[in-house]
Structures are given as structure tokens and as C-alpha cells.
Amino acid sequence: MSLRIAISNWAVAALLLIVIGGGVLLALGATVSAAPSGSVPTSAVVEKLPWFDSPGVNLSYAIVGSYPSPNSTGTVRYTGTSLATLQGVNAGGRLKLTVRSSVSNPVLPNGTFYDDPFFPSFVPIFPKAFVVPSNFSVIAPGYGLFFVYTGNSTFRLGSTEYKTYVYSGTISTGAGPTGGLPVKKVFEVSVTDGLVFEFNLSNTANGAKASAILNGFSAPSSTTPNSFSVTVPDYAKPGSYLEYSTGGGISETLDFTTLFAEPGGAFYFEKTNTLNGKLFGPVFFEDNFTHPLFYPAAFRFTNPVAFGVTLASPQAANLTYLGTAGVQTGMGTINAYAYSNDTVHFEVYLDPATGAAVYLELQNGLIELSSSNYVYGSSSVAWVLWAGIALVVVFGGSAAYVGFRSRSKRKNTAKVKGKFRSRGTR
């Protein structure tokens, strides 16, 4: 969904009245400083691979399925087996997987594949962070996965009974559930390690069905998780988090927590939205730390700078550098770089040390940083009252997907000391 934000004439007039009526002199017409350049600082972190990323893990499934006969004379039924063998992680950081199937139309693929070690497409295991007793979504450039938690169950494998979560899942080529493919999926997943015990598919378009039921599992009795080193900006370090607050009449917070990162630039984070005490999400995002589309940060300081602002059609808005500004946040005062796009009337203030957004101004709305474990402010900068306009808070707020959208109007006060042009002169 596009981020369409505009500052109306009455808002500008109201701002001028506040400035004049309060007798406050805003030094916003000073000379714009030279545009910054270069990437944000990076550092090396060590990532531990998931438990299944080691040789010796084998998953054996019984396959049962059916599909309409090509000559429309009935239904073709088939049975068979699939054996998935984890061979380890190669030097490039990709997980090597071999699948041997006895059916020509298997639920699992057949052959040798290189998979993502953290977010596998072929290995029938959920990432640990996704194993939650609630609805969740996975958003990546170009598609979205939507999982509905349908309850708890148990699965017996041999003489052992395992607790499981059951999810129904759909895939969409856009940001929301609309436009989903006709294939529906149901997973029964181990609550402890994400192993898929049972996997059912149904195609609503042609009536085809297939099931994969785990009938054997083996893993090394003791394994030391492999690890690798990757150089990333602070926002892509596992465990890094940002929390934003909307304040005003609506009590809303937005939390972004990085889960893991990979050498090629991919990193994954979780976003949750809490509105009036009610939790929405989680939503898991697949992003790239060299040009984030979904995470509120920039990797490079250029003029213009690309900043991801949309979800349904991922693309970045080019923001023009305005100057520096001291911004008051919940983390203290941060001397930030100010950028804007006059076409969409979007303004963002970026922390020079990390590239993270510390203040965002949207259509009649704003979002400000309230907490972080890697963005640090100072309380030594003088304050100047900047605005006191009725604002609307935007930045997500859906159990299924996240985007910039309006919720309701509120009043708030933003405090910024800047060196760039005032709104009235832009």
C-alpha cells in the first residue's frame, strides 16, 4: 500500500500561529549543511545456526494424495514416501538438502537443493521464532505468507507423543491475504523445535489433495551448533530492537526486533503492534540490510536517500537531504539527519550512528522512538518548540500485515531544533 501523506495548508497556518503566538523564534531558515555520504558503521557478529543445520538429520514422510484424472474419467490416487536428508551448510552459507521421493507428484520436492539455513523453503521445519500459539504472517518482497493458529494437538511418533500447534496457511503475491493462491496448507508443528509432523495441501481450483505424515526421524545424539561470522549494521544484529510510540489519544507502540542475519545481506525481523493494550502480530519480515524495504532505517547516507515506505508494491521513496536537527525522543535528544520527499510529503530523521529512524512524520501524523538497545541519545541539546498540531498516527496495526495507514486523530507536540528550511518555504 502506498504511503500517501501531505501537510495541508491549515496545518502550516496553525504552525505559524503557534510560533508567532508563543513568541518562539524558530531558526529553521538557516543554511542547509552539506549532505552526508557513506554507509552506516558495521560490525561483525557471530550467528549460531539452527539445530537442524547439521549432517545426520533425516526426515521420512509417508505421502498420500489424489488429483483429477487428465481425461476427466475420475480421480487418480497415489501413495509413496519421501526422505529428506540434511547434509550440512556449504561454504556460501546455504543449507544442502537431498530429497528422495517415490512418487511423481510429491508434497516434498525431489532432488538436491540449497536452502536458507534460517528460513528454509524445502526443509519441513518452522523457524523457532515462528512457533507461536497465535496468528502470524511472513512478509517478503513480492509475497506474503499468512498463518492462522487453529489450536493445540498431539502427534504420536512411535511410542512418543508430542505436543503440537496447528496452523492453516495461505500465500499471496501482494501484501494482504487478497489475491491468494488456490493452494491451502495445514501444518501440525512441534511446539519445541518447529518440526512439521503432518503437512496437508488442498487445491481449491482442481480438487487435488496431498498429505505428508512423518513416520521416521533421526538426528545426531549430540551436536554443537555451527556458526559463522557476518558483518552487519547495528539494526541487523540479532536481538537489536526499536520501539516507537505514538502517544496522544491513542496508546500505541510498535516494536521491531531483529532475529537473524545472513552474509548476503538478508536479515529477518519481527514486528508487533500494541494498540490500547491489545497485541497485533507478530509479523515476520524478510529484508535486506543494504537497502531495507520494511525496516525503518537506511544503510547509506546519500542525497537522495532511498527509504522503504510501501508494502503491497515494495519500492523505496527517494528522500532529499534537508540538514541536521536535534530531535527529542524517548531515548533523549538525538542529533539527526533530516530527509523529506515533497511528492509524498514524508519526513524522516535518521540517527547518523546507526541509520535508524528516530522520528517520522506522515500524513497529519508522527511516530517517535521511545526505546532501543542500540540507538543512544543525549539530554544536552537545547529544545525549541516545533509544532502542536492535531495529528494522526500511522505505521502498521494489523494482525495480518503491516503498512503505513491512518488510525485516528490525536494531538501531540514534536520538539525539533533544525538547520533546514521551514515548511512554509518548501
C-alpha positions as CSV (number, residue, x, y, z in Angstrom):
1,M,0.0,0.0,0.0
2,S,1.4,3.4,-0.9
3,L,2.4,5.9,1.7
4,R,0.5,9.0,0.7
5,I,1.0,11.8,3.1
6,A,0.5,15.6,2.7
7,I,0.8,18.5,5.1
8,S,-2.3,20.7,4.5
9,N,-2.4,24.4,4.3
10,W,-4.3,24.7,7.6
11,A,-1.6,22.7,9.3
12,V,1.1,25.1,8.1
13,A,-1.1,28.1,9.2
14,A,-1.6,26.5,12.6
15,L,2.1,26.0,12.9
16,L,2.8,29.6,12.1
17,L,0.2,30.8,14.6
18,I,1.8,28.7,17.3
19,V,5.2,30.1,16.5
20,I,4.1,33.7,16.4
21,G,1.6,33.5,19.3
22,G,4.1,31.8,21.6
23,G,6.8,34.3,20.8
24,V,9.1,31.4,19.8
25,L,11.8,32.1,17.2
26,L,12.4,29.0,15.1
27,A,15.8,29.1,13.5
28,L,14.7,26.9,10.6
29,G,15.7,29.1,7.8
30,A,19.5,28.7,8.3
31,T,21.8,27.4,5.6
32,V,21.4,23.7,4.8
33,S,24.5,21.8,5.8
34,A,26.4,19.6,3.3
35,A,24.7,16.3,2.6
36,P,26.3,13.4,4.4
37,S,27.7,10.4,2.5
38,G,28.8,6.8,3.1
39,S,27.4,3.8,4.7
40,V,26.5,3.5,8.4
41,P,29.1,1.8,10.6
42,T,29.1,-2.0,10.6
43,S,30.5,-4.7,12.9
44,A,31.0,-8.4,12.9
45,V,28.6,-10.7,14.8
46,V,28.6,-14.5,15.2
47,E,25.4,-16.3,14.2
48,K,24.6,-19.8,15.6
49,L,22.8,-21.9,13.1
50,P,19.5,-23.7,13.9
51,W,19.6,-27.2,15.4
52,F,18.7,-28.9,12.1
53,D,21.6,-27.3,10.1
54,S,23.9,-30.3,10.7
55,P,24.6,-33.6,8.9
56,G,22.7,-36.6,10.2
57,V,19.2,-35.1,10.4
58,N,16.8,-37.3,8.4
59,L,13.0,-36.9,8.0
60,S,10.9,-39.7,6.5
61,Y,7.4,-39.0,5.4
62,A,4.5,-41.1,4.1
63,I,2.8,-39.5,1.1
64,V,-0.8,-39.8,0.2
65,G,-2.5,-37.8,-2.5
66,S,-5.1,-37.5,-5.2
67,Y,-5.8,-35.4,-8.3
68,P,-8.4,-35.3,-11.1
69,S,-7.6,-37.6,-14.0
70,P,-6.3,-35.7,-17.1
71,N,-9.0,-37.3,-19.2
72,S,-11.8,-36.5,-16.7
73,T,-12.6,-40.1,-16.0
74,G,-12.2,-39.9,-12.3
75,T,-9.6,-39.3,-9.6
76,V,-6.0,-40.5,-9.6
77,R,-4.8,-41.6,-6.2
78,Y,-1.2,-42.2,-5.2
79,T,0.9,-43.2,-2.2
80,G,4.6,-43.2,-1.5
81,T,7.4,-42.0,0.7
82,S,9.8,-39.0,0.8
83,L,13.1,-39.0,2.7
84,A,14.7,-35.6,3.4
85,T,18.4,-35.7,4.4
86,L,20.3,-32.7,5.8
87,Q,23.9,-32.7,4.5
88,G,25.0,-29.6,6.3
89,V,25.8,-26.0,5.4
90,N,28.2,-25.2,2.5
91,A,30.8,-22.5,2.4
92,G,28.4,-20.0,1.0
93,G,26.1,-20.3,3.9
94,R,23.4,-22.3,2.1
95,L,21.8,-25.4,3.6
96,K,22.3,-28.5,1.5
97,L,19.3,-30.8,1.4
98,T,18.6,-34.0,-0.6
99,V,15.1,-35.4,-1.0
100,R,14.4,-38.8,-2.4
101,S,10.7,-39.4,-3.2
102,S,8.9,-42.5,-4.6
103,V,6.0,-40.5,-6.1
104,S,6.0,-38.4,-9.3
105,N,3.8,-35.8,-7.7
106,P,5.3,-35.4,-4.3
107,V,4.4,-33.0,-1.5
108,L,8.2,-32.5,-1.0
109,P,10.5,-31.7,-3.9
110,N,12.7,-34.5,-5.3
111,G,16.4,-33.9,-5.8
112,T,19.2,-31.9,-4.2
113,F,18.5,-28.3,-3.1
114,Y,20.3,-25.4,-1.5
115,D,18.0,-23.9,1.1
116,D,18.1,-21.0,3.5
117,P,19.7,-22.1,6.8
118,F,17.4,-19.9,8.9
119,F,14.3,-19.6,6.8
120,P,14.0,-22.9,4.9
121,S,11.7,-23.3,1.9
122,F,12.2,-27.1,1.4
123,V,13.1,-28.4,4.8
124,P,9.9,-29.3,6.6
125,I,10.8,-27.3,9.8
126,F,9.5,-24.0,11.0
127,P,12.0,-21.4,12.3
128,K,11.8,-21.4,16.1
129,A,10.6,-17.8,16.2
130,F,7.5,-18.8,14.1
131,V,6.3,-21.5,16.5
132,V,3.9,-19.3,18.5
133,P,0.3,-20.1,19.6
134,S,-1.2,-17.2,17.7
135,N,-1.8,-16.0,14.1
136,F,1.3,-14.7,12.4
137,S,2.4,-13.5,8.9
138,V,5.7,-13.6,6.9
139,I,6.2,-10.7,4.6
140,A,8.9,-10.6,1.9
141,P,9.4,-8.6,-1.3
142,G,6.7,-9.8,-3.7
143,Y,4.8,-12.2,-1.5
144,G,3.2,-12.8,1.9
145,L,2.5,-15.9,3.9
146,F,-0.4,-15.9,6.3
147,F,-0.8,-18.4,9.1
148,V,-3.9,-18.9,11.2
149,Y,-3.4,-20.7,14.5
150,T,-6.2,-23.2,14.9
151,G,-5.3,-24.8,18.2
152,N,-3.2,-27.4,20.0
153,S,-3.0,-31.1,19.2
154,T,-0.7,-34.1,19.8
155,F,1.1,-36.3,17.4
156,R,2.3,-39.8,18.2
157,L,5.6,-41.0,16.6
158,G,6.4,-44.5,17.7
159,S,5.9,-44.7,21.4
160,T,6.4,-40.9,22.0
161,E,3.6,-38.3,22.0
162,Y,4.5,-34.8,21.0
163,K,2.6,-31.5,21.7
164,T,1.9,-29.6,18.5
165,Y,0.4,-26.3,17.2
166,V,-1.8,-26.5,14.2
167,Y,-1.8,-23.7,11.6
168,S,-3.6,-23.2,8.3
169,G,-1.7,-21.2,5.8
170,T,-2.1,-19.3,2.5
171,I,0.2,-17.4,0.2
172,S,-0.4,-14.1,-1.5
173,T,1.6,-12.3,-4.2
174,G,0.7,-9.0,-2.5
175,A,0.8,-7.6,1.0
176,G,-2.5,-8.9,2.2
177,P,-4.5,-12.1,2.1
178,T,-6.4,-11.0,-1.0
179,G,-5.0,-12.4,-4.3
180,G,-4.0,-15.6,-2.6
181,L,-3.2,-18.7,-4.5
182,P,-5.8,-21.6,-4.6
183,V,-3.5,-23.9,-2.6
184,K,-4.3,-24.1,1.1
185,K,-2.0,-25.7,3.6
186,V,-2.4,-27.1,7.1
187,F,0.7,-27.8,9.3
188,E,1.0,-29.7,12.6
189,V,4.2,-28.4,14.2
190,S,6.2,-29.5,17.2
191,V,6.0,-26.8,19.9
192,T,9.6,-27.4,21.0
193,D,11.6,-27.4,17.7
194,G,9.3,-26.5,14.8
195,L,9.5,-29.9,13.2
196,V,6.5,-30.5,10.9
197,F,4.8,-33.8,11.8
198,E,2.0,-33.5,9.3
199,F,1.6,-31.4,6.2
200,N,-1.7,-31.3,4.2
201,L,-2.4,-29.4,1.0
202,S,-5.6,-28.9,-1.0
203,N,-6.1,-27.1,-4.3
204,T,-9.5,-25.4,-4.3
205,A,-9.2,-24.9,-8.1
206,N,-9.0,-28.5,-9.2
207,G,-9.7,-30.5,-6.0
208,A,-6.3,-32.0,-5.7
209,K,-5.1,-33.1,-2.2
210,A,-1.9,-34.3,-0.7
211,S,-0.6,-35.2,2.7
212,A,2.8,-35.8,4.2
213,I,2.9,-37.6,7.6
214,L,6.2,-38.1,9.5
215,N,6.9,-41.7,10.1
216,G,10.6,-41.5,11.0
217,F,13.0,-39.0,12.3
218,S,16.7,-39.2,13.3
219,A,19.3,-36.7,14.4
220,P,22.8,-36.9,15.9
221,S,22.6,-37.6,19.6
222,S,24.8,-34.6,20.4
223,T,25.7,-31.7,18.1
224,T,27.4,-28.4,18.6
225,P,25.6,-25.7,16.6
226,N,27.7,-24.5,13.7
227,S,28.2,-20.7,13.5
228,F,29.5,-18.2,11.1
229,S,30.6,-14.5,11.2
230,V,28.7,-11.8,9.3
231,T,29.3,-8.1,9.1
232,V,26.2,-6.1,9.6
233,P,24.9,-2.6,10.7
234,D,23.6,-2.5,14.2
235,Y,20.0,-2.8,13.2
236,A,20.7,-6.2,11.6
237,K,22.3,-7.7,14.7
238,P,20.2,-10.4,16.2
239,G,18.5,-9.1,19.3
240,S,18.6,-5.4,18.2
241,Y,15.3,-3.7,18.7
242,L,13.5,-0.4,18.2
243,E,10.3,0.6,19.9
244,Y,8.2,3.5,18.6
245,S,5.4,5.4,20.4
246,T,2.5,7.3,19.0
247,G,1.4,8.9,22.2
248,G,-1.6,11.2,22.2
249,G,-5.2,9.9,22.5
250,I,-4.3,6.5,21.1
251,S,-1.9,4.4,23.1
252,E,0.1,2.6,20.5
253,T,3.6,1.1,20.4
254,L,5.4,-0.6,17.6
255,D,8.3,-3.0,18.2
256,F,10.9,-4.2,15.7
257,T,13.3,-7.0,16.8
258,T,16.0,-8.5,14.6
259,L,16.0,-12.3,14.6
260,F,19.0,-13.3,12.4
261,A,21.1,-12.0,9.5
262,E,23.0,-13.7,6.7
263,P,26.2,-12.8,4.8
264,G,24.4,-12.0,1.5
265,G,22.5,-9.1,3.1
266,A,19.3,-10.8,4.1
267,F,18.1,-10.2,7.6
268,Y,14.8,-11.1,9.3
269,F,13.0,-9.2,12.0
270,E,9.7,-9.4,13.9
271,K,7.3,-6.6,14.2
272,T,4.4,-6.4,16.7
273,N,1.9,-3.6,17.2
274,T,0.2,-3.0,20.6
275,L,-2.9,-0.8,20.4
276,N,-4.7,0.1,23.7
277,G,-3.2,-2.9,25.4
278,K,-4.1,-5.4,22.6
279,L,-1.3,-7.1,20.8
280,F,-1.4,-7.5,17.0
281,G,1.0,-9.7,15.2
282,P,3.6,-10.9,15.1
283,V,4.6,-10.2,11.5
284,F,8.0,-11.5,10.4
285,F,9.8,-9.6,7.6
286,E,12.4,-10.7,5.2
287,D,14.5,-7.7,4.4
288,N,18.0,-6.7,3.1
289,F,20.2,-4.7,5.4
290,T,22.0,-3.0,2.4
291,H,18.7,-1.4,1.2
292,P,15.8,-2.0,3.7
293,L,12.3,-2.0,2.3
294,F,10.5,-2.7,5.5
295,Y,12.8,-1.9,8.4
296,P,12.8,1.8,9.5
297,A,16.4,2.5,8.7
298,A,18.8,3.5,5.9
299,F,22.1,1.8,5.2
300,R,23.7,4.6,3.2
301,F,23.6,8.4,3.7
302,T,23.3,9.9,0.2
303,N,21.4,12.7,-1.4
304,P,18.8,11.5,-2.1
305,V,18.5,8.5,0.2
306,A,16.2,5.5,-0.5
307,F,13.8,4.7,2.2
308,G,11.3,1.9,2.1
309,V,7.8,3.2,2.5
310,T,5.4,0.7,0.8
311,L,4.5,-2.9,1.3
312,A,2.0,-4.0,-1.4
313,S,4.4,-3.0,-4.1
314,P,7.8,-2.8,-2.4
315,Q,9.8,0.2,-3.5
316,A,11.8,2.9,-1.9
317,A,10.9,6.6,-1.8
318,N,13.8,8.9,-2.6
319,L,14.2,11.4,0.2
320,T,16.1,14.7,-0.2
321,Y,18.5,15.8,2.5
322,L,17.5,18.9,4.4
323,G,20.0,19.3,7.1
324,T,20.7,18.4,10.7
325,A,18.3,18.6,13.6
326,G,18.2,17.9,17.3
327,V,15.2,15.6,17.9
328,Q,13.7,14.9,21.2
329,T,12.8,11.2,21.7
330,G,12.2,8.8,24.4
331,M,15.9,7.9,24.2
332,G,16.8,11.6,24.8
333,T,18.0,14.1,22.2
334,I,19.5,12.8,19.0
335,N,21.3,15.0,16.5
336,A,19.8,13.5,13.4
337,Y,19.9,13.9,9.6
338,A,16.6,15.2,8.2
339,Y,15.2,14.0,4.9
340,S,12.0,14.6,3.1
341,N,10.1,13.8,0.0
342,D,7.9,16.7,-1.2
343,T,5.9,14.5,-3.5
344,V,4.6,12.2,-0.8
345,H,5.2,14.8,1.9
346,F,7.1,12.3,4.1
347,E,9.8,13.4,6.5
348,V,12.2,11.1,8.4
349,Y,15.0,11.9,10.9
350,L,17.9,9.3,10.8
351,D,20.4,8.6,13.6
352,P,23.9,9.2,12.0
353,A,25.5,6.5,14.1
354,T,23.1,3.7,13.1
355,G,20.9,4.8,10.2
356,A,17.8,4.1,12.3
357,A,14.8,6.4,12.0
358,V,14.2,8.2,15.3
359,Y,11.3,10.4,14.2
360,L,8.9,10.0,11.2
361,E,6.3,12.5,10.1
362,L,3.4,11.2,8.0
363,Q,0.0,12.5,6.8
364,N,-1.1,14.6,9.8
365,G,0.8,12.2,12.0
366,L,4.1,11.3,13.6
367,I,6.0,8.4,15.2
368,E,8.8,8.8,17.6
369,L,11.4,6.5,19.0
370,S,10.8,5.5,22.6
371,S,13.2,2.7,23.3
372,S,16.1,0.9,21.8
373,N,19.2,-1.2,22.8
374,Y,21.4,0.3,20.1
375,V,20.3,3.9,19.5
376,Y,21.6,6.3,22.1
377,G,20.6,9.9,22.7
378,S,21.8,12.8,24.8
379,S,20.0,15.2,27.0
380,S,22.4,18.1,26.4
381,V,20.8,19.7,23.3
382,A,18.5,22.7,23.9
383,W,14.9,22.4,22.9
384,V,12.8,24.5,20.7
385,L,9.0,24.1,20.4
386,W,8.4,23.0,16.8
387,A,4.7,22.0,16.4
388,G,1.5,21.4,18.3
389,I,-0.8,20.3,15.5
390,A,-3.6,17.7,15.7
391,L,-2.0,14.6,14.2
392,V,-2.9,11.1,13.1
393,V,-0.8,8.1,14.0
394,V,0.3,5.7,11.2
395,F,2.7,2.8,11.0
396,G,1.1,-0.7,10.8
397,G,-1.5,-2.0,13.1
398,S,-2.9,-5.3,11.7
399,A,-2.7,-8.9,12.8
400,A,-2.1,-10.0,9.2
401,Y,0.1,-7.3,7.6
402,V,1.9,-4.1,8.2
403,G,1.9,-0.8,6.3
404,F,1.6,2.9,6.8
405,R,-2.1,3.7,7.4
406,S,-4.2,6.2,9.4
407,R,-5.9,5.1,12.6
408,S,-7.5,8.2,14.3
409,K,-6.7,11.8,15.1
410,R,-4.8,12.9,18.2
411,K,-2.8,15.8,19.5
412,N,0.9,15.7,20.2
413,T,3.9,18.0,20.4
414,A,7.1,17.4,18.5
415,K,10.3,19.1,19.6
416,V,12.9,19.6,16.9
417,K,15.8,22.0,16.6
418,G,16.8,22.2,13.0
419,K,19.1,23.8,10.4
420,F,16.9,23.3,7.4
421,R,14.2,25.2,5.6
422,S,10.9,25.7,7.3
423,R,7.7,24.1,5.9
424,G,6.4,27.4,4.7
425,T,9.3,27.9,2.3
426,R,9.4,24.4,0.8
